[in-house]
Every structure is written in structure tokens, then in C-alpha cells.
Amino acid sequence: MSLIRLVFITISFIMLLSQYAYCADGYRINNIFIDNSDRLIYIQGKGNFKTPKVSSYVPIPNVQGQDQSSVNLINNITTYKMTNPARFVIDVPNAVLSGASRTYNMKNSTIKSFVISQFSLNPDIVRMVINLENESDLSRFNIYSNGENIVIKYKKNIIDNSIQYKFYTPSGDMDKANVPQDTSAIFSYNNTNEIQELIPRLQNKYYLSDIGQNSDGLILRGLGEISLQRVNYSDDNTKAVVVLDSTTLSSKLENKSYIIPSSNSNISASLTIEKLSAKKVKLTLQGNSLRDYRFVVSPDGQSLFISHRSYVLNTMFSSNLASISSYKTSKTTTGYRLFEFNFTTPVTYDVFELNNNFYLDINNISNFNEALFNQVFKQTDFKPEILKISSDKVRYIIPMEYLNFAYANIESNAKSIKLCFKEKPVVKNTEVITIGDVKTKEPEPEKNTKKPAEVKEDKKSDNLNVIYIPKEEDNKKPKAEKPKKEKKKENPTIKAMRRVVLDPGHGGADSGAIGGGYYEKNINLAVAKLVQEKLTKKDIYVYMTRSKDATLTLEERVNYSNEISPDIYVSIHTNSTVQEDSYGLETHYYKDDSLELANTIHSVFASEKNLKKWETKDRGVIKSRFYVINHTEAPSVLIEIGFLSNLAERAKLLTEKRQDEIAEAIVKGILEYLKVK
């Protein structure tokens, strides 16, 4: 009888041990990590506490000072608050703690101490108790878990010893002055007298933990503050790489790929996430037209929304609209230029670099105080610009012809953004045009806008070999001026108003056609400015790809227009041919959605009345595959206002009267198409 009893007890004991071992293997808490930003504690586990073998929860005893209303069940983790003294308690079910219970005494932290222990066995519960100085701090805590690892986040606005941090840099936030806080901890095992030091292991600003999506983009979510490096694009614009600096990546996201959703079937892109190092995460976008994608940062700095600019432009990100409180600019003795933007409420924002300009978009702003902006920045050498791009969005543009981008800072409360640039050395050269054996300075574009230009005939000049000698920097890389918008009265309903992009053809190093010593680029600009002036009087918002003599590539003109998303795009040119007797008016289109625009403008521009008055002829509406009218997204036309190579027509095109009449005809055609009286 005793032998049977012994066997039974032995079997029962073995079964109990095996059950315990199974539970221990089911979820075991191994390591505790703290970060250097005093924001979170990271609990590293093995297994998954969401697959219990035994009861998942033991009722909390009614302890004096316990706030029963604070009890929460999060992913099977139970949390509750206790007062007198202030404690935040976390119970993890189906969990076994590796090693003995221990206490962590924190340095320079919101937390006084952190205690972790095996609260019970069968059921297996690990309890964590966070002791605090103030009861008000009990509301700080949030718990995140995927069943394997647990993140305890306690909200605190300070990330480092400064209230600002770099959210965008050319090649990483390596500023040595940006010293992290000392948040190390002294801990001891509760069953021994041994004391050890826990050094921060998550020495990063951001913990990327999750990815979500909506109909037109991906949302990257995490803890801390996002810091991006400059985006690198492939030459064919089908690959873009952005590195998240000082970032820890959740293991569940490593090497995962996601389709970036889009309601537009013509837009397609994917995102792959990789762990580049212990401190960097690599995001790789692949698809088409990737320069059109934006990386929008939430006001709390913890979410990054990746989407096509067309969706970003037309989406309201927050009903809490900010206003500008102040603009500031300063220059350091070491050659740095600072531009500061201060807001009344936290802002959602994105930055990008394009066409040799730096762009800062604020996506939840109502009043940007253009008058104050002009007052502060009009005296600067680099003249930043401001552009309202929709009813709740504004764009700040910093020309970088003579600046190198250094970094972009934001306060932790997202109410202040500071852009820092390093000045480039300026080299001034004179542009020279060689006509035959005679060298002359290139005429300024404004000369033909005020007075009729004197026409000097030289029958040989049209057939001379004309050579442009560029400035030294042009041989390296043409410097593109950011197309400027003339000052306009602010209108709160701008999104509902008509918008037109005018593109004066050629400019800068590209003179266009040359006839009789005159340059097409100057005539184009003079007429475009007249069109702009007349349209503005009709309350049309007009955007110029260039407002002075500057070099712009065709791609830069197209990108500028596509960023604006105007109602129409109109490119103004002057024609030329080797046949000196050619003359007349042409309107070119390429896309089907541009034919109506071309016919409408041309019917007014090349009307019988104008043909007779100008002593010219109608050369028709022509379908042509010019780059700008092929690649702009808006309905687009290219207008040839006459022939510079024709002696008689050139003489008229150089007069103020003809230029004004041409501009008036183009304006009437535009207004008729836009159905504006």
C-alpha cells in the first residue's frame, strides 16, 4: 500500500514539475532595459503570455489606497494605480521571472524605483511595481506589448538636456553637444545584498513598434521622437531610402515589406523596413515618382505618415489649427543662418529638398501672418518665401543657392521649428554672349518690359554662330532659382480659388532662340509678367516658375507645377526657325485633358481680330510631345507668341504694345476656360 502511495506521489510530483516547466517555457521574463531618454522601460521576454495553460489572472486584493477604477486589462496584462505612497502596478499573467526578485533605484528619473518579482506560481504571475514621488505622475503610464516583449512608457517631454532635438539632418544626428541624460539605475536582488548597476541599453530617441495603414498611406508608430536623415533617391526616381536615426526597431517589423495603399491606380509604391544597426533603421521605398511622396510627422513626434503628396495636400491632419506667433532669423559668427518659426499650438509637419530649395510644410495652420513674415525676412540675403498651398497648409521655401542645409530642430512640444544652414562662399561672374567677334553682356530680362526696345537690323546676325559662355559654376551644375510667387492678398478660401502656373520658357544659361541679338527668354518673361499681373487682378492665384533670369531644367518646372496642383499650366515661348519668312501663332498640347484648354486659349489668342491687327497668321493648335506639357499633371499648353527669327514679327514682339496685347489675349482665353468673369 505504501509502495503504491509512493509511486502516486512521485508521478504527481513529476506532473507538477512538468506543468511548471511548461508554463515557464510558455513565457519567461529575462531582461530589463531602460533607455537614456527617461521615457520607457523595456521588458524582454521569451515565449508568449497570451497563450495560457492556466488561469490568466488572480484577483487583486483590496489594498488600502488602491484606486479600483484604475484597474485595466491590456493584452492580458493588468495594471492599476495605488496612492499613499504613489505606485503603478503591472501584473503579467502566465509569466515566470528569470532570477530572483529585484529592485531598481533610478537616477535622474520620474521613477524612484522599479521592483519586479514573482508574485505567484500556479497561476504564474510576475508583478512589477513602479514607485513614484508624486501621485500626479500616476497618469503618465502606458503599456504596450505583442505578447513577447513589454514596453512601459511613462510620458515625459524631455528627450535630452535641450528642449529641442534634431528631427531632420543630412547624415544623422551626430551633434556631440546633444548629451543624453544619465538614467542609469542601481539595483539589487531582494534575496541577497549584491548591488549592481544597470546601464541604459536603449540609447536611442525612438522605438518603432507598429505599422498601420489607411486608404492612401502607411502610418509608422512608436515611442519617443522621430529623427530622419535626408532622403536619397535613385537617378530614375524608382527607389528612395530614408534612415531613421537613433531608432530601435521592434523585431516583429524587421525585414518586412508593405504596399503603400493608394486610391489612385496610377500611383504605386512599397515600403521595406530593415535594421541597419543598433541605432539606425532603414526605410526603402520602391515604385514610381517617389520624389512625390511625403514623410509627415505627427505633433507628438511619435508617428510618421508616408503618402503621395496629392493625398497629403488634400487631407486635414488635425482640427486643432495653429497660428504663427513669431518669426525669427539670425546669423552666427561662424557663418550659420538660422530661421525660426514659432506657433501657438503643436504642428504636424514635413520637410523635403527639391530644385535646390528646402521646403517646410506645416499641415495644420490657419493664420501664417504673411505681413510679419515679409517684415522679418525681406532684409535677409536669401529671402525665404511663403506659399499657402491649401486652406489649412502653408509652405516655407528656403532657397539654397548659397546655403548648405545643416539641420532642422523642433521643440518637444512641437510649437517651435528652427532651420539651420551653413553659408556657401559666393563667387560672382559675368555672363557673356559671343556674337561673331563681338562680346556683349547679356541683356537683363526687365529691359523689354517697360519701353519698346530699339530694333537694330543686321541681316547677317541671324545666321551667325552664337556661342554662350557660361559662368564657371554653370559648368559644374546650373543653379536653379525657386519659382517665386508675387505677394497676394491672403484669402481664407484659397483652396476653392483658381490657380494658374505660368512658365516663362528658357532663362539663365538657356537663352532660347536668338534673333537680331535679342533673346527669347527675355520676351517670354516680359509677357508672362503681364499675364500674371492681369490674372491677379481677377483674383486668380498665379505661380511663376521663374520671376527673373534664372536657369531651370524642364524637370524642375514640371515638379514645381505638380507640387502646386494648379487648375492649368501655361508655358509661354517665342518661336524661331532657319526660314526667315516663317511667322504666326501656335498653341501646343499633348494630353487629351489639355485639348479643350488649347482650343479655348487659341480661339481668343489667334482670333481673326488679332490676326488682322497683328498682321500675322494662325498656324493652329498642334499636338506636340514637349516635355513640360507631357509631364505636368494639370491640363497644360505651350503657346508660341510669334517668330523671333522673322525680321518684321520680331520688331513688333519687342514693343510694349504687342506684348501687352498678347498678354491680354492669353488672359481672356484662360478666364474663358476657367469660367471666370
TASUL-V280276 format. One record per residue. RES is the residue in one small letter. PSI is psi in degrees with one decimal (* if undefined). OMEGA is omega in radians with two decimals (* if undefined). NEAR is the number of other C-alpha atoms within 12 Angstrom. Layout:
# TASUL-V280276
RES,PSI,OMEGA,NEAR + RES,PSI,OMEGA,NEAR
This chain:
# TASUL-V280276
m,-45.1,3.12,7 + s,-33.8,3.11,8 + l,-42.8,3.11,9 + i,-41.0,3.13,10 + r,-40.7,3.14,11 + l,-43.7,3.11,12 + v,-42.9,-3.12,13 + f,-43.8,-3.14,14 + i,-41.4,-3.13,14 + t,-46.0,3.13,14 + i,-42.4,3.13,14 + s,-41.0,-3.13,14 + f,-41.4,3.11,14 + i,-42.0,3.12,14 + m,-39.3,3.12,14 + l,-43.4,3.12,16 + l,-40.6,-3.12,16 + s,-37.1,3.09,15 + q,-43.1,3.12,22 + y,-42.3,3.14,25 + a,-39.3,3.14,21 + y,-44.0,3.14,23 + c,-40.2,-3.14,34 + a,-41.0,3.12,34 + d,-26.5,-3.13,26 + g,-46.3,3.05,29 + y,120.6,3.14,34 + r,128.8,3.08,34 + i,121.5,-3.03,40 + n,-55.9,-2.97,26 + n,153.8,3.06,23 + i,130.0,3.09,34 + f,145.5,3.00,31 + i,154.0,-3.12,39 + d,168.9,-3.07,41 + n,8.4,-3.14,35 + s,3.1,-3.10,41 + d,52.7,-3.13,40 + r,-31.3,-3.01,39 + l,157.5,2.99,41 + i,135.1,-3.07,44 + y,121.9,3.13,34 + i,115.8,-3.12,35 + q,124.7,-3.13,30 + g,173.7,3.07,31 + k,127.8,-3.05,26 + g,-152.1,-3.11,24 + n,118.1,-3.10,30 + f,-3.2,-3.14,39 + k,-4.1,3.14,27 + t,74.7,-3.01,22 + p,148.7,2.98,27 + k,-18.7,3.14,24 + v,-178.3,-3.12,23 + s,135.5,-3.01,22 + s,-4.3,-3.05,28 + y,137.7,3.03,30 + v,128.4,-3.13,23 + p,140.6,-3.12,19 + i,129.1,3.11,24 + p,151.0,-3.14,13 + n,91.5,-3.08,12 + v,140.1,3.13,14 + q,133.4,-3.13,14 + g,-6.5,-3.13,19 + q,133.5,3.08,22 + d,98.5,-3.07,24 + q,-28.6,-3.13,20 + s,-12.9,-3.09,12 + s,-2.6,-3.09,22 + v,126.0,3.14,22 + n,147.4,3.06,22 + l,109.3,-3.07,23 + i,113.2,-3.11,24 + n,40.7,-3.10,24 + n,-1.2,3.03,30 + i,134.9,3.12,37 + t,133.6,3.08,31 + t,149.0,3.03,38 + y,162.1,-3.08,36 + k,147.6,3.08,36 + m,148.1,-3.11,33 + t,163.5,3.04,26 + n,67.3,0.00,19 + p,169.5,-3.09,21 + a,124.2,3.13,28 + r,141.0,3.02,34 + f,122.9,-2.99,44 + v,137.0,-3.13,38 + i,123.5,3.08,42 + d,124.8,3.14,42 + v,119.7,-3.10,47 + p,160.9,3.04,45 + n,37.1,-3.02,45 + a,143.8,3.06,51 + v,133.4,-3.12,39 + l,126.7,3.04,36 + s,127.1,-3.13,24 + g,-178.6,-3.08,20 + a,166.2,3.04,23 + s,150.0,-3.09,27 + r,159.7,-3.12,33 + t,132.9,3.11,32 + y,118.4,3.06,35 + n,114.5,-2.96,30 + m,148.9,3.06,32 + k,141.1,3.01,26 + n,46.6,-3.01,22 + s,159.6,2.99,33 + t,-30.2,-3.06,33 + i,133.2,3.02,38 + k,-52.0,-3.13,27 + s,159.7,-3.13,30 + f,121.0,-3.10,37 + v,132.1,3.09,34 + i,134.9,-3.07,37 + s,162.2,3.02,32 + q,103.0,-3.04,31 + f,-39.3,3.14,28 + s,161.7,3.03,24 + l,140.6,3.12,28 + n,68.3,0.18,27 + p,152.1,-3.11,27 + d,117.7,3.12,36 + i,127.4,2.99,37 + v,128.7,-3.13,42 + r,136.6,3.06,35 + m,130.7,-3.14,37 + v,122.5,3.12,35 + i,117.1,-3.14,42 + n,133.5,-3.01,31 + l,158.2,3.07,31 + e,-41.8,-3.00,20 + n,140.4,3.10,20 + e,-27.0,3.13,22 + s,-22.8,-3.14,19 + d,-9.4,-3.14,26 + l,-24.4,-3.12,31 + s,-2.5,-3.07,23 + r,-23.1,-2.80,24 + f,139.9,2.98,30 + n,144.6,-3.13,29 + i,132.7,3.10,34 + y,139.1,3.12,33 + s,150.2,3.01,30 + n,14.4,-3.12,27 + g,-17.1,-3.13,31 + e,-53.5,3.12,32 + n,149.5,-3.07,34 + i,133.7,3.05,38 + v,123.3,3.05,35 + i,110.9,-3.11,36 + k,128.4,3.03,33 + y,119.7,-2.94,31 + k,126.5,3.04,29 + k,136.3,-2.99,26 + n,-21.4,-3.05,28 + i,128.5,3.12,26 + i,-36.9,3.11,39 + d,-162.5,-3.08,32 + n,-5.2,3.10,20 + s,154.0,3.09,19 + i,-6.1,3.10,22 + q,155.2,3.04,28 + y,158.9,-3.11,42 + k,118.8,3.12,40 + f,-9.4,3.13,46 + y,125.7,-3.10,43 + t,159.9,3.10,34 + p,-40.0,-3.04,29 + s,30.0,3.07,24 + g,148.2,-3.14,28 + d,89.6,-3.10,32 + m,22.1,-3.11,20 + d,117.2,-3.10,16 + k,-21.9,3.14,10 + a,-14.0,-3.11,14 + n,77.8,-3.02,19 + v,126.6,3.11,21 + p,158.4,3.09,27 + q,152.1,3.05,26 + d,100.2,3.13,23 + t,34.3,3.08,35 + s,169.4,-3.09,31 + a,145.4,2.99,33 + i,128.1,-3.13,25 + f,156.9,3.12,28 + s,146.0,3.03,25 + y,134.7,-3.00,23 + n,-18.9,-3.13,18 + n,6.9,3.11,13 + t,174.8,3.06,14 + n,6.4,-3.08,11 + e,133.0,3.12,14 + i,130.9,3.13,17 + q,165.4,3.11,17 + e,132.8,3.09,20 + l,114.1,-3.13,28 + i,138.3,3.12,22 + p,129.8,3.13,27 + r,-29.8,3.13,27 + l,66.3,-3.06,36 + q,60.2,-3.14,34 + n,162.9,-3.13,37 + k,-22.8,-2.94,44 + y,141.1,3.06,42 + y,108.7,-3.12,43 + l,115.0,-2.96,42 + s,-19.7,-2.99,32 + d,157.7,3.06,27 + i,130.5,3.06,30 + g,-179.4,-3.13,23 + q,155.9,2.93,22 + n,-163.1,-3.03,18 + s,-20.2,-3.03,18 + d,30.1,3.10,29 + g,172.2,3.07,35 + l,145.5,3.11,33 + i,116.1,3.07,30 + l,126.4,-3.08,37 + r,150.6,3.11,30 + g,-161.5,-3.11,35 + l,141.3,3.14,42 + g,-142.1,-3.08,43 + e,127.5,-3.12,44 + i,136.0,3.05,45 + s,118.8,-3.06,48 + l,148.1,2.93,40 + q,160.7,3.14,35 + r,136.5,-3.12,32 + v,135.4,3.08,32 + n,129.3,-3.09,27 + y,146.2,3.01,25 + s,160.6,-3.10,19 + d,-33.2,-3.12,12 + d,6.3,3.04,14 + n,27.7,3.13,21 + t,-0.9,3.12,23 + k,134.7,3.10,27 + a,136.0,-3.13,32 + v,127.5,3.05,31 + v,135.1,-3.13,38 + v,129.7,3.00,37 + l,115.7,-3.05,44 + d,147.8,3.09,39 + s,53.7,-3.04,41 + t,137.1,3.00,39 + t,134.1,-3.08,39 + l,132.1,3.03,37 + s,137.0,-3.08,34 + s,-26.9,-3.11,21 + k,-13.8,-3.14,21 + l,-7.7,-3.06,28 + e,132.2,3.07,24 + n,29.9,3.09,19 + k,147.4,3.12,21 + s,145.9,-3.09,21 + y,141.1,2.99,26 + i,133.6,3.06,28 + i,110.0,-3.04,35 + p,150.5,3.08,27 + s,136.2,3.07,25 + s,-7.7,3.11,16 + n,115.2,-3.08,17 + s,-16.8,3.14,11 + n,-6.7,-3.11,13 + i,125.4,-3.09,26 + s,129.7,3.10,27 + a,156.9,3.09,34 + s,161.2,3.14,30 + l,131.8,3.04,35 + t,136.2,-3.10,30 + i,129.6,3.14,34 + e,148.9,2.99,30 + k,109.3,-3.08,28 + l,-37.7,3.09,23 + s,-175.0,3.13,17 + a,-16.4,-3.08,23 + k,1.8,-3.06,27 + k,143.0,3.08,32 + v,134.2,-3.08,36 + k,126.4,3.05,35 + l,124.3,-3.14,38 + t,120.2,3.05,33 + l,137.0,3.05,39 + q,134.7,-3.10,30 + g,-147.9,3.12,28 + n,149.5,3.09,24 + s,52.1,-3.03,27 + l,-18.5,3.05,34 + r,-13.2,3.12,39 + d,-0.6,3.13,37 + y,146.7,-3.11,43 + r,151.9,3.12,36 + f,96.8,-3.01,45 + v,126.1,-3.11,41 + v,134.8,3.14,38 + s,160.6,-3.12,34 + p,-31.9,3.13,36 + d,-0.7,3.09,30 + g,9.8,-3.04,42 + q,-7.1,-3.13,33 + s,145.0,3.12,32 + l,119.1,-3.12,38 + f,124.2,-3.13,36 + i,119.6,-3.08,42 + s,165.2,3.08,41 + h,144.9,-3.06,37 + r,-31.6,-3.13,34 + s,-35.8,3.10,27 + y,-41.7,3.14,30 + v,-42.2,-3.09,35 + l,-34.1,-3.02,33 + n,16.6,-3.12,23 + t,133.4,3.05,25 + m,118.2,-3.09,20 + f,-25.1,-3.11,26 + s,139.3,3.06,21 + s,-10.5,3.11,17 + n,86.1,-3.04,19 + l,138.9,-3.13,27 + a,162.9,2.96,32 + s,156.1,3.10,28 + i,135.7,3.08,30 + s,-30.9,3.09,24 + s,154.6,2.97,27 + y,143.3,3.10,31 + k,148.8,3.03,28 + t,146.4,-3.14,30 + s,164.0,-3.14,22 + k,130.3,-3.14,20 + t,164.2,3.12,14 + t,-15.5,-3.13,10 + t,11.2,3.04,12 + g,21.3,3.07,18 + y,141.5,3.13,22 + r,124.9,-3.10,34 + l,134.6,3.05,33 + f,122.0,-3.05,39 + e,136.2,-3.13,32 + f,119.3,-3.11,40 + n,135.5,-3.02,31 + f,160.3,-3.11,33 + t,-29.3,-3.14,23 + t,163.8,3.14,27 + p,144.6,-3.07,33 + v,150.9,2.94,41 + t,138.3,-2.88,41 + y,161.2,2.95,43 + d,153.9,-3.14,43 + v,151.7,3.04,40 + f,164.0,-3.14,36 + e,129.6,-3.07,32 + l,144.3,3.07,31 + n,37.1,3.12,33 + n,33.9,3.07,28 + n,154.6,3.03,33 + f,130.1,-3.07,38 + y,132.0,2.98,32 + l,116.0,3.12,40 + d,126.8,3.01,38 + i,123.0,-2.95,48 + n,9.4,3.07,43 + n,68.6,-3.07,42 + i,139.2,3.13,36 + s,-46.2,-3.09,33 + n,114.2,-3.11,29 + f,1.1,3.00,37 + n,70.2,-3.10,27 + e,-35.5,-3.13,31 + a,-43.4,3.11,20 + l,-39.9,3.10,18 + f,-49.3,-3.13,31 + n,-36.6,-3.14,25 + q,-40.8,-3.08,18 + v,-40.6,-2.96,23 + f,-10.0,-3.05,29 + k,-22.8,-3.13,20 + q,-8.7,-3.10,13 + t,157.5,-3.12,21 + d,-27.4,-2.95,20 + f,-12.3,2.98,29 + k,76.0,3.01,28 + p,156.4,3.14,40 + e,160.7,3.11,35 + i,140.8,-3.06,37 + l,121.5,3.06,38 + k,117.4,-3.03,41 + i,-11.3,2.97,43 + s,-178.4,-3.02,37 + s,-27.5,-3.10,29 + d,19.8,-3.09,36 + k,142.7,3.09,38 + v,149.2,-3.10,39 + r,130.7,3.01,34 + y,132.4,-3.04,40 + i,120.8,3.11,36 + i,109.3,3.08,41 + p,135.7,-3.09,32 + m,26.0,3.11,31 + e,-36.7,-3.13,32 + y,22.3,-3.13,28 + l,146.3,2.95,29 + n,130.2,-3.14,27 + f,133.6,-3.13,34 + a,-56.2,3.10,32 + y,164.2,3.06,35 + a,125.7,-3.13,37 + n,151.0,2.98,39 + i,142.5,3.04,40 + e,153.8,-3.12,32 + s,-23.3,3.09,33 + n,3.7,3.07,28 + a,32.3,3.11,34 + k,-2.8,-3.11,34 + s,128.7,3.11,35 + i,133.4,3.13,43 + k,127.4,3.09,33 + l,132.9,-3.10,41 + c,132.0,3.14,33 + f,149.5,3.06,34 + k,128.5,-3.11,24 + e,139.7,3.04,24 + k,151.3,2.99,18 + p,137.9,-3.08,11 + v,127.9,3.08,11 + v,118.5,-3.11,12 + k,126.5,3.08,11 + n,161.6,3.12,13 + t,129.6,3.10,20 + e,140.3,-3.10,25 + v,134.4,3.04,22 + i,130.5,3.11,28 + t,117.0,3.08,21 + i,107.2,-3.04,26 + g,-124.2,3.13,18 + d,7.3,-3.06,12 + v,128.6,3.10,15 + k,128.7,3.14,17 + t,149.5,3.03,20 + k,143.6,-3.12,18 + e,133.4,-3.11,30 + p,147.4,3.05,24 + e,146.6,-3.07,25 + p,-24.7,-3.07,32 + e,-14.6,-3.02,25 + k,-31.0,-3.12,24 + n,2.0,-3.06,34 + t,-19.6,-3.06,28 + k,-49.7,-3.06,20 + k,150.7,3.06,16 + p,133.9,3.14,22 + a,141.5,3.10,28 + e,129.8,-3.10,18 + v,115.7,3.09,20 + k,121.5,-3.05,17 + e,134.8,3.03,17 + d,99.6,-3.02,16 + k,-25.2,-3.11,15 + k,-21.8,-2.95,18 + s,-32.3,-3.10,23 + d,-21.7,-3.06,28 + n,5.5,-3.14,19 + l,153.4,3.05,19 + n,105.4,-3.06,17 + v,124.5,-3.09,27 + i,129.0,3.06,21 + y,127.0,3.09,27 + i,105.4,-3.05,24 + p,162.9,3.01,25 + k,161.9,-3.10,21 + e,-41.8,-3.11,17 + e,-22.3,3.10,21 + d,-30.4,3.12,23 + n,-25.6,3.13,12 + k,-55.5,-3.13,9 + k,123.1,3.13,17 + p,137.7,3.12,23 + k,120.0,-3.07,30 + a,127.6,3.04,36 + e,134.3,3.08,37 + k,126.3,3.12,40 + p,131.8,-3.05,42 + k,146.9,3.08,34 + k,127.8,3.07,35 + e,153.1,-3.11,25 + k,131.5,-3.12,22 + k,156.8,3.07,25 + k,139.4,-3.12,20 + e,137.6,3.14,26 + n,119.9,-3.08,24 + p,-16.6,-3.13,19 + t,31.1,-3.07,18 + i,-34.5,-3.09,25 + k,-28.6,-3.12,25 + a,-7.1,-3.08,17 + m,161.7,-3.14,25 + r,140.3,-3.12,30 + r,133.3,-3.09,36 + v,132.0,2.99,40 + v,123.1,3.05,49 + l,133.6,-3.10,51 + d,97.1,3.02,46 + p,114.7,-3.03,48 + g,149.1,3.08,45 + h,-159.7,-3.12,37 + g,151.8,3.12,40 + g,-124.8,-3.11,38 + a,-19.1,3.14,31 + d,98.5,-3.06,31 + s,-14.8,-3.05,38 + g,-153.3,3.13,32 + a,151.1,3.09,33 + i,128.9,3.12,37 + g,124.8,3.13,42 + g,23.5,-3.12,33 + g,6.2,-3.13,41 + y,150.4,-2.99,42 + y,132.6,3.14,43 + e,-41.1,-3.05,42 + k,-34.3,-3.12,43 + n,-40.2,3.12,44 + i,-43.4,3.13,54 + n,-45.0,-3.11,50 + l,-40.1,-3.14,41 + a,-44.7,-3.14,45 + v,-42.0,-3.14,49 + a,-38.7,3.12,44 + k,-36.7,3.09,41 + l,-40.5,3.09,36 + v,-43.6,3.12,40 + q,-46.2,-3.12,41 + e,-43.9,-3.10,27 + k,-38.9,3.12,26 + l,-37.7,3.14,35 + t,-36.2,3.10,28 + k,-18.8,3.11,18 + k,15.9,3.14,24 + d,33.8,3.00,24 + i,131.6,3.07,35 + y,119.1,-3.06,39 + v,132.0,3.11,46 + y,127.5,-3.11,44 + m,130.2,3.07,43 + t,-30.1,2.99,48 + r,141.6,3.12,41 + s,1.8,3.05,37 + k,-174.1,-3.07,34 + d,94.9,-3.10,37 + a,151.1,3.14,33 + t,126.8,3.07,36 + l,134.4,3.05,37 + t,164.3,3.09,30 + l,-39.0,3.14,27 + e,-39.1,3.13,24 + e,-37.7,3.10,32 + r,-43.4,-3.13,42 + v,-45.8,-3.14,36 + n,-39.9,3.13,33 + y,-47.1,3.14,42 + s,-43.4,-3.11,40 + n,-30.5,3.06,34 + e,-37.1,-3.11,38 + i,-31.8,-3.03,40 + s,59.8,-3.09,33 + p,173.6,3.03,35 + d,-40.4,3.13,33 + i,160.6,3.08,40 + y,127.2,-3.11,43 + v,117.6,3.11,48 + s,130.9,-3.05,45 + i,126.4,-3.09,47 + h,164.1,3.01,40 + t,132.2,-2.99,45 + n,166.0,3.09,38 + s,149.3,3.10,32 + t,163.7,3.11,22 + v,-18.0,3.09,18 + q,107.6,-2.99,15 + e,-14.8,-3.12,24 + d,-1.1,3.12,18 + s,137.7,3.10,24 + y,167.6,3.09,32 + g,-179.0,-3.01,37 + l,137.6,3.12,41 + e,148.8,2.98,37 + t,125.4,-3.07,43 + h,144.1,3.03,40 + y,167.2,3.05,40 + y,-48.4,-3.08,29 + k,151.5,-3.13,27 + d,-34.9,-3.12,21 + d,-1.9,-3.13,22 + s,-7.6,-3.07,33 + l,-43.5,3.13,27 + e,-42.4,3.10,26 + l,-45.5,-3.13,37 + a,-46.3,-3.13,41 + n,-39.8,-3.10,32 + t,-50.1,-3.13,29 + i,-42.5,-3.06,40 + h,-34.0,-3.13,39 + s,-30.1,3.09,29 + v,-46.5,-3.10,30 + f,-45.5,-3.11,41 + a,40.0,3.10,37 + s,160.8,3.13,29 + e,-37.5,3.14,17 + k,-46.2,-3.12,17 + n,-38.2,3.12,25 + l,-41.6,-3.14,26 + k,-45.1,-3.10,14 + k,-39.5,-3.07,17 + w,-2.8,-3.13,30 + e,51.5,-3.14,21 + t,-171.8,-3.12,30 + k,161.3,-3.14,24 + d,114.1,3.11,28 + r,-0.7,2.94,25 + g,174.0,3.01,24 + v,124.8,-2.96,29 + i,134.2,3.05,24 + k,114.8,-3.06,24 + s,144.0,-3.10,24 + r,54.2,3.02,18 + f,145.0,-3.02,25 + y,-47.7,-3.01,25 + v,-37.1,-3.13,41 + i,-6.9,3.07,40 + n,-36.3,-3.00,28 + h,-12.0,3.04,27 + t,142.9,-3.09,38 + e,-30.4,-3.14,31 + a,158.9,2.97,33 + p,131.8,-2.93,36 + s,142.8,3.06,46 + v,156.4,3.03,49 + l,120.6,-3.05,46 + i,127.4,3.03,48 + e,111.5,-2.96,41 + i,-2.5,3.14,49 + g,178.2,-3.06,45 + f,119.2,3.07,41 + l,-22.2,-3.11,41 + s,-11.4,3.11,35 + n,123.9,-3.03,30 + l,-49.0,-3.08,32 + a,-44.9,-3.10,26 + e,-33.8,3.10,32 + r,-42.7,-3.13,42 + a,-37.0,-3.13,30 + k,-39.1,-3.13,31 + l,-25.7,-3.12,47 + l,-5.5,-3.12,41 + t,148.5,3.11,27 + e,-36.6,-3.11,25 + k,-48.6,-3.12,24 + r,-42.1,-3.14,32 + q,-42.0,3.13,38 + d,-39.1,3.14,31 + e,-39.7,3.09,28 + i,-45.9,3.14,44 + a,-42.4,-3.14,37 + e,-41.1,3.14,27 + a,-42.8,3.11,32 + i,-42.0,-3.14,45 + v,-44.6,3.14,39 + k,-39.3,3.11,28 + g,-41.2,3.11,34 + i,-45.8,-3.13,43 + l,-37.3,3.12,30 + e,-41.8,3.13,23 + y,-41.7,-3.12,27 + l,-5.5,-3.12,25 + k,45.4,3.09,17 + v,128.8,-3.13,18 + k,*,*,15
